């Protein structure tokens, strides 16, 4: 998916790039000739947990996702070497949910 997106949309924001990549990481090819993402989304529980958390709810918003620079989306810690895995998993879950909604 990354190669296809880069060919058509080289400056795609990371939320769209990773959202599409995670949506189609387990593609489904129905008999009608279409393509879709697997309905069983392993990232959904992470997003649901954030939406239920008073601490994280403000981070799990569309406006936050769409305004996120690449280094923030990729959850780079200060200095850029380490990654905050909890934030990264939330960002991927958000991006996957948005692209699944767009694909529906």
Beta strands, then each sheet from edge to edge (+ up, - down):
strand 1: 27-28
strand 2: 36-37
sheet 1: 1+ 2-
end
